[in-house]
Amino acid sequence: MNIKTKDTTYSGVATNPSTNETLNIKFKSNFDPTSSDNPFSSFTTAIMAVYFWISGDFVQRDEFNFWAIDVFTLIASIFLVILLQNMLIAFMK
């Protein structure tokens, strides 16, 4: 399955001061989801990405345009909060 990414484009106008020529410039980010930067490329890196969601680091969710990523984020966030609360209660007993 090929999960599409949210393409980030930057655009603007540049002017050559010597000729007063204006150029419309558009850049596209070079994010490659098949590279090793993809945190969901393996099970272990996906677990680590979910672990970092505890501190509010949602970079992975913001980069991918796929409904399963949003569902996985929601379920994992709820699951991790419940798990950590239960561990805190267990340590207090």
PyMOL commands that set and color helices and strands:
alter all, ss='L'
color gray80, all
select helices_A, chain A and resi 43-55+59-63+67-92
alter helices_A, ss='H'
color red, helices_A
select strands_A, chain A and resi 9-16+21-28
alter strands_A, ss='S'
color yellow, strands_A
deselect
rebuild
show_as cartoon
